[in-house]
Amino acid sequence: MYCMENGMMNTVCGDPFQRSNNLWKKWSHSTVLQTSKVISDCPGDMWKYDVMTTIGPFYWNRQHSKVPLQNSVLACLWTLSNQESYRGVADRFNITKSTVCLHLHEFCSLVTTYLSHHISWPTGQALHNSELGFRAAGFPNTVCAVDGCHIPIVKPHCENPVAYINRKQFYSVVLTGFCDSKRRFCHVNVGHPGSWHDARAFRLSAVGRLLDEDPQSLVPEGMHIIGDSAYPLLPQLMRPYRDNGHLTARQCRFNQKLNVARVVIEHTFGLLKTKFRRLKCLYMKNIANISTAVTACCILHNMCLEEGEAIEVDEQVEAADNRAPHPQNQDAVLHRNQICDLF
C-alpha cells in the first residue's frame, strides 16, 4: 500500500495486487507470447517479463498506444537503467522522444500502483529470516536498517525550489530507505527537500509516525530498527553512542557491531543506483513524478533480488545530512545500555 502526500511517495506494507480479469482478457495473448520469446533469451531477466505481464493490460488500455508493449516497457526499463539521453533511447527503440517521456511517467505510475506489494514490512517468516541475517552480522533482534541518501535532480518546478539545494549545493530529494538483512527494501519514503535533515524526513515517513503512535505494530517487543547517528534514539530504534572520547570498551564494541550490521542499507542504496543509473541524476522537474520514479526503481530493485539477479556495486552513495542533535529518550537509553551490556 502506498500514498502520495504533497508530492511525496510513501510505500509500506504493500497489499497484494488483484489482477482484473476483464482487462486481462482484453489484452492480446499473442503479446504475452511475443514478450516471453524476447525475455526468455535473457538469463536472469524473468522479472522483466513479470513486470510486463502484470502491468500490460492496464498499460495498453490507458495509453491506447500503437507502440508494441515490449518496446514501450523495455524502453522505460532501459531509460531507468542508463543515463542515455531521451533522444538516444527514442532512436534505439524506434519511437519518438515525447513518447519516451510520456510512457516513462505512465510506466512508473503503473509499477507503483500494481507492483507495490514487492515492498512490504517484514513479518512472520520474513521477519525471522531478517533477524537471523542481522544476528549473523553481530547485532541480534534487529528488524531492519534505516538510512537516507540524496537523489540528484534538476531545479524543480515548485513554490520553494531553494529548499531542494542540499548542503553540498546541488538540487536533490531525500530517499529514506528501510531494508532487511538481504538488502531488500521494506519501506521507502521519497520526495522531501534535499536541505532536510535525515531525522526530519524519517519523522514524517509512515514508519516514523507509526513508531510514535503504535510502535509494536511494526517492531515486536524486544526488537529494534538500527540507524546511524542521524536518527533519534528510541526504544525501537538503536543508534550508536556519541563518541565524546570517553566511551567504554563495551560502548565501542556496541558501536562497531551496530555499524557493521547497519552497512547493509548503504549496500542496498549502492545496488539501487548501480542497477538504475538514471538515479545518478533525474532530469525531471515535477516532484510527484520524481517520487514515483524513485519508488518504482525501489520496487524493481526488490524484484531483481527475488529473481536472484547478481549486481556488482560501483557507486559511492551520497548520504543525507546526519549532523543534528537529538533529545535523550530515557527508556531508549536504558534499552541501549542493556544491549550494550551483552557485548
HUQUIDA-V46235 format. One record per residue. N is the residue number from 0. RES is the residue in three letters. PHI is phi in radians with two decimals (* if undefined). PSI is psi in radians with two decimals (NA if undefined). Layout:
n: (N & N)
res: (RES & RES)
phi: (PHI & PHI)
psi: (PSI & PSI)
This chain:
n: (0 & 1 & 2 & 3 & 4 & 5 & 6 & 7 & 8 & 9 & 10 & 11 & 12 & 13 & 14 & 15 & 16 & 17 & 18 & 19 & 20 & 21 & 22 & 23 & 24 & 25 & 26 & 27 & 28 & 29 & 30 & 31 & 32 & 33 & 34 & 35 & 36 & 37 & 38 & 39 & 40 & 41 & 42 & 43 & 44 & 45 & 46 & 47 & 48 & 49 & 50 & 51 & 52 & 53 & 54 & 55 & 56 & 57 & 58 & 59 & 60 & 61 & 62 & 63 & 64 & 65 & 66 & 67 & 68 & 69 & 70 & 71 & 72 & 73 & 74 & 75 & 76 & 77 & 78 & 79 & 80 & 81 & 82 & 83 & 84 & 85 & 86 & 87 & 88 & 89 & 90 & 91 & 92 & 93 & 94 & 95 & 96 & 97 & 98 & 99 & 100 & 101 & 102 & 103 & 104 & 105 & 106 & 107 & 108 & 109 & 110 & 111 & 112 & 113 & 114 & 115 & 116 & 117 & 118 & 119 & 120 & 121 & 122 & 123 & 124 & 125 & 126 & 127 & 128 & 129 & 130 & 131 & 132 & 133 & 134 & 135 & 136 & 137 & 138 & 139 & 140 & 141 & 142 & 143 & 144 & 145 & 146 & 147 & 148 & 149 & 150 & 151 & 152 & 153 & 154 & 155 & 156 & 157 & 158 & 159 & 160 & 161 & 162 & 163 & 164 & 165 & 166 & 167 & 168 & 169 & 170 & 171 & 172 & 173 & 174 & 175 & 176 & 177 & 178 & 179 & 180 & 181 & 182 & 183 & 184 & 185 & 186 & 187 & 188 & 189 & 190 & 191 & 192 & 193 & 194 & 195 & 196 & 197 & 198 & 199 & 200 & 201 & 202 & 203 & 204 & 205 & 206 & 207 & 208 & 209 & 210 & 211 & 212 & 213 & 214 & 215 & 216 & 217 & 218 & 219 & 220 & 221 & 222 & 223 & 224 & 225 & 226 & 227 & 228 & 229 & 230 & 231 & 232 & 233 & 234 & 235 & 236 & 237 & 238 & 239 & 240 & 241 & 242 & 243 & 244 & 245 & 246 & 247 & 248 & 249 & 250 & 251 & 252 & 253 & 254 & 255 & 256 & 257 & 258 & 259 & 260 & 261 & 262 & 263 & 264 & 265 & 266 & 267 & 268 & 269 & 270 & 271 & 272 & 273 & 274 & 275 & 276 & 277 & 278 & 279 & 280 & 281 & 282 & 283 & 284 & 285 & 286 & 287 & 288 & 289 & 290 & 291 & 292 & 293 & 294 & 295 & 296 & 297 & 298 & 299 & 300 & 301 & 302 & 303 & 304 & 305 & 306 & 307 & 308 & 309 & 310 & 311 & 312 & 313 & 314 & 315 & 316 & 317 & 318 & 319 & 320 & 321 & 322 & 323 & 324 & 325 & 326 & 327 & 328 & 329 & 330 & 331 & 332 & 333 & 334 & 335 & 336 & 337 & 338 & 339 & 340 & 341 & 342)
res: (MET & TYR & CYS & MET & GLU & ASN & GLY & MET & MET & ASN & THR & VAL & CYS & GLY & ASP & PRO & PHE & GLN & ARG & SER & ASN & ASN & LEU & TRP & LYS & LYS & TRP & SER & HIS & SER & THR & VAL & LEU & GLN & THR & SER & LYS & VAL & ILE & SER & ASP & CYS & PRO & GLY & ASP & MET & TRP & LYS & TYR & ASP & VAL & MET & THR & THR & ILE & GLY & PRO & PHE & TYR & TRP & ASN & ARG & GLN & HIS & SER & LYS & VAL & PRO & LEU & GLN & ASN & SER & VAL & LEU & ALA & CYS & LEU & TRP & THR & LEU & SER & ASN & GLN & GLU & SER & TYR & ARG & GLY & VAL & ALA & ASP & ARG & PHE & ASN & ILE & THR & LYS & SER & THR & VAL & CYS & LEU & HIS & LEU & HIS & GLU & PHE & CYS & SER & LEU & VAL & THR & THR & TYR & LEU & SER & HIS & HIS & ILE & SER & TRP & PRO & THR & GLY & GLN & ALA & LEU & HIS & ASN & SER & GLU & LEU & GLY & PHE & ARG & ALA & ALA & GLY & PHE & PRO & ASN & THR & VAL & CYS & ALA & VAL & ASP & GLY & CYS & HIS & ILE & PRO & ILE & VAL & LYS & PRO & HIS & CYS & GLU & ASN & PRO & VAL & ALA & TYR & ILE & ASN & ARG & LYS & GLN & PHE & TYR & SER & VAL & VAL & LEU & THR & GLY & PHE & CYS & ASP & SER & LYS & ARG & ARG & PHE & CYS & HIS & VAL & ASN & VAL & GLY & HIS & PRO & GLY & SER & TRP & HIS & ASP & ALA & ARG & ALA & PHE & ARG & LEU & SER & ALA & VAL & GLY & ARG & LEU & LEU & ASP & GLU & ASP & PRO & GLN & SER & LEU & VAL & PRO & GLU & GLY & MET & HIS & ILE & ILE & GLY & ASP & SER & ALA & TYR & PRO & LEU & LEU & PRO & GLN & LEU & MET & ARG & PRO & TYR & ARG & ASP & ASN & GLY & HIS & LEU & THR & ALA & ARG & GLN & CYS & ARG & PHE & ASN & GLN & LYS & LEU & ASN & VAL & ALA & ARG & VAL & VAL & ILE & GLU & HIS & THR & PHE & GLY & LEU & LEU & LYS & THR & LYS & PHE & ARG & ARG & LEU & LYS & CYS & LEU & TYR & MET & LYS & ASN & ILE & ALA & ASN & ILE & SER & THR & ALA & VAL & THR & ALA & CYS & CYS & ILE & LEU & HIS & ASN & MET & CYS & LEU & GLU & GLU & GLY & GLU & ALA & ILE & GLU & VAL & ASP & GLU & GLN & VAL & GLU & ALA & ALA & ASP & ASN & ARG & ALA & PRO & HIS & PRO & GLN & ASN & GLN & ASP & ALA & VAL & LEU & HIS & ARG & ASN & GLN & ILE & CYS & ASP & LEU & PHE)
phi: (* & -2.41 & -2.43 & -1.84 & -2.13 & 0.92 & 1.47 & -1.86 & -1.67 & -2.17 & -2.17 & -2.72 & 0.86 & -1.12 & -1.49 & -1.05 & -1.34 & -1.79 & -1.21 & -1.40 & -1.12 & -1.12 & -1.16 & -1.09 & -1.16 & -1.32 & -1.39 & -1.10 & -1.14 & -1.14 & -1.14 & -1.07 & -1.14 & -1.13 & -1.11 & -1.01 & -1.13 & -1.15 & -1.28 & -1.10 & -1.43 & -2.03 & -1.01 & 1.36 & -1.89 & -1.14 & -1.09 & -1.19 & -1.12 & -1.07 & -1.07 & -1.11 & -1.22 & -1.40 & -1.62 & -0.89 & -1.03 & -1.34 & -1.10 & -1.14 & -1.21 & -1.33 & -1.44 & 0.88 & -1.66 & -1.57 & -1.23 & -0.96 & -0.96 & -1.09 & -1.11 & -1.16 & -1.17 & -1.14 & -1.12 & -1.16 & -1.10 & -1.12 & -1.07 & -1.23 & -1.56 & -2.41 & -1.84 & -1.09 & -1.11 & -1.05 & -1.14 & -1.13 & -1.12 & -1.05 & -1.15 & -1.10 & -1.84 & 1.03 & -2.32 & -1.52 & -1.08 & -1.12 & -1.16 & -1.02 & -1.09 & -1.09 & -1.24 & -1.11 & -1.13 & -1.17 & -1.06 & -1.09 & -1.11 & -1.20 & -1.09 & -1.20 & -1.46 & -1.84 & -2.15 & -1.12 & -1.18 & -1.33 & -1.94 & -2.53 & -1.23 & -1.20 & -2.41 & 0.99 & -1.14 & -1.10 & -1.14 & -1.06 & -1.13 & -1.14 & -1.08 & -1.09 & -1.12 & -1.21 & -1.10 & -1.11 & -1.40 & 1.87 & -2.32 & -1.23 & 1.10 & -1.78 & -1.42 & -2.86 & -2.01 & -2.24 & -2.85 & -2.19 & -2.50 & -1.62 & -1.86 & -1.10 & -2.40 & -1.52 & -0.97 & -1.40 & -1.55 & -2.78 & -1.18 & -2.35 & -1.10 & -1.08 & -1.11 & -1.55 & -1.48 & -1.50 & -1.17 & -1.69 & 1.19 & -2.36 & -1.26 & -2.81 & -2.01 & -1.62 & -1.79 & -1.66 & -2.12 & -2.05 & -2.38 & -1.52 & -1.27 & -1.74 & 1.18 & -1.79 & -1.17 & -1.74 & -2.89 & -2.35 & -2.32 & -2.29 & 2.15 & -1.24 & -1.04 & -1.10 & -1.35 & -1.30 & -1.35 & -0.89 & -1.12 & -1.20 & -1.11 & -1.12 & -1.06 & -1.63 & -1.39 & -1.07 & -1.16 & -1.03 & -1.19 & -1.17 & -1.13 & -1.43 & -1.66 & -2.61 & -1.06 & -1.27 & -1.25 & -1.93 & -2.10 & -1.06 & -0.94 & 1.50 & -1.97 & -2.80 & -1.72 & -2.07 & -2.57 & -1.57 & -1.22 & -1.23 & -1.79 & -1.23 & -1.45 & -2.23 & -1.00 & -1.79 & -2.46 & -1.66 & -2.31 & -1.16 & -1.18 & -1.24 & -1.43 & -1.76 & 1.55 & -2.26 & -1.25 & -1.33 & -1.08 & -1.17 & -1.13 & -1.12 & -1.15 & -1.02 & -1.05 & -1.10 & -1.18 & -1.12 & -1.17 & -1.13 & -1.26 & -1.29 & -1.10 & -1.05 & -1.26 & -1.17 & -1.09 & -1.12 & -1.08 & -1.09 & -1.09 & -1.03 & -1.33 & -1.32 & -1.29 & -2.02 & -1.21 & -1.04 & -1.28 & -1.13 & -2.92 & -1.59 & -1.53 & -2.26 & -2.00 & -1.59 & -1.09 & -1.10 & -1.15 & -1.08 & -1.06 & -1.14 & -1.14 & -1.17 & -1.09 & -1.05 & -1.12 & -1.15 & -1.12 & -1.14 & -1.01 & -1.10 & -1.14 & -1.05 & -1.15 & -1.10 & -1.38 & 1.45 & -1.27 & -1.47 & -2.33 & -1.73 & -1.40 & -2.36 & -2.22 & -1.52 & -1.41 & -1.45 & -1.29 & -1.40 & -1.19 & -2.36 & -1.76 & -1.34 & -1.32 & -2.31 & -1.17 & -1.42 & -1.77 & -1.12 & -1.12 & -1.20 & -1.05 & -1.10 & -1.11 & -1.14 & -1.12 & -1.13 & -1.15 & -1.03 & -1.11 & -1.26 & -1.61)
psi: (2.39 & 2.80 & 2.67 & 2.09 & 1.94 & 0.71 & 0.02 & 2.42 & 2.26 & 2.08 & 2.14 & 2.50 & 1.07 & 2.43 & 2.45 & 2.39 & 2.30 & 1.94 & 2.43 & 2.08 & -0.65 & -0.81 & -0.64 & -0.71 & -0.53 & -0.33 & 2.31 & 2.19 & -0.49 & -0.52 & -0.71 & -0.79 & -0.72 & -0.77 & -0.73 & -0.70 & -0.72 & -0.83 & -0.56 & -0.34 & -0.06 & 1.71 & 2.41 & 0.07 & 0.34 & -0.38 & -0.53 & -0.64 & -0.69 & -0.69 & -0.81 & -0.79 & -0.45 & -0.87 & -0.16 & -0.91 & -0.70 & -0.65 & -0.82 & -0.71 & -0.66 & -0.75 & -0.45 & 0.75 & 2.58 & -0.11 & 2.26 & 2.48 & -0.81 & -0.68 & -0.76 & -0.86 & -0.79 & -0.59 & -0.70 & -0.77 & -0.69 & -0.73 & -0.76 & -0.50 & -0.13 & 2.94 & 0.29 & 2.52 & 2.75 & -0.63 & -0.68 & -0.71 & -0.72 & -0.77 & -0.68 & -0.67 & 0.16 & 0.77 & 3.05 & 2.79 & -0.72 & -0.60 & -0.69 & -0.87 & -0.82 & -0.83 & -0.54 & -0.80 & -0.71 & -0.72 & -0.85 & -0.67 & -0.73 & -0.65 & -0.81 & -0.41 & -0.83 & -0.12 & 0.26 & -0.35 & -0.19 & -0.19 & 1.94 & 2.58 & 2.39 & 2.21 & 2.86 & -2.25 & -0.63 & -0.70 & -0.74 & -0.79 & -0.69 & -0.75 & -0.69 & -0.69 & -0.78 & -0.58 & -0.75 & -0.51 & -0.11 & 0.07 & 1.54 & 2.93 & 0.52 & 2.29 & -0.88 & 3.04 & 2.63 & 2.54 & 2.99 & 2.63 & 2.79 & 2.38 & 1.88 & 2.43 & 2.99 & 2.99 & 2.08 & 2.75 & 1.74 & 3.09 & -0.59 & 1.28 & -0.43 & -0.50 & -0.34 & 0.03 & 2.08 & -3.10 & -0.26 & 0.18 & 0.66 & 2.73 & 2.40 & 2.84 & 2.69 & 2.24 & 1.95 & 2.05 & 2.48 & 2.33 & 2.72 & -3.03 & -0.17 & 0.22 & 0.54 & 2.29 & 2.30 & -0.45 & 2.46 & 2.56 & 2.14 & 2.48 & -0.17 & 2.62 & 2.57 & -0.36 & -0.20 & 2.56 & 2.65 & -0.76 & -0.63 & -0.76 & -0.68 & -0.78 & -0.56 & 0.05 & 2.87 & -0.68 & -0.76 & -0.73 & -0.71 & -0.63 & -0.47 & -0.63 & -0.75 & 1.24 & -0.60 & -0.18 & -0.36 & -0.71 & 1.94 & 2.74 & 2.31 & -0.04 & 3.04 & 2.86 & 2.65 & 2.46 & 3.10 & -2.96 & -0.11 & -0.36 & 2.68 & 2.62 & 2.04 & 2.81 & -0.50 & 0.10 & 1.91 & 2.40 & 2.84 & 2.77 & 2.49 & 2.19 & 1.76 & 0.17 & 0.00 & 0.50 & 2.55 & 2.96 & -0.69 & -0.70 & -0.66 & -0.73 & -0.68 & -0.87 & -0.75 & -0.80 & -0.68 & -0.77 & -0.62 & -0.74 & -0.61 & -0.33 & -0.26 & -0.58 & -0.57 & -0.69 & -0.66 & -0.78 & -0.70 & -0.75 & -0.75 & -0.84 & -0.35 & -0.74 & -0.71 & 1.44 & -0.26 & -0.42 & -0.11 & -0.52 & 2.05 & 2.02 & 1.11 & 2.58 & -0.24 & 2.13 & -0.64 & -0.75 & -0.66 & -0.85 & -0.73 & -0.73 & -0.77 & -0.73 & -0.71 & -0.71 & -0.65 & -0.70 & -0.81 & -0.58 & -0.82 & -0.67 & -0.64 & -0.77 & -0.69 & -0.54 & -0.27 & 0.39 & 2.29 & 2.33 & 2.30 & 2.28 & 2.25 & 0.48 & 2.34 & 2.11 & 2.35 & 1.81 & 2.65 & 3.00 & 2.43 & 0.61 & -0.15 & 2.46 & 2.81 & 2.46 & 2.65 & 2.30 & 1.97 & -0.64 & -0.68 & -0.69 & -0.78 & -0.77 & -0.74 & -0.70 & -0.63 & -0.71 & -0.73 & -0.66 & -0.40 & -0.37 & NA)
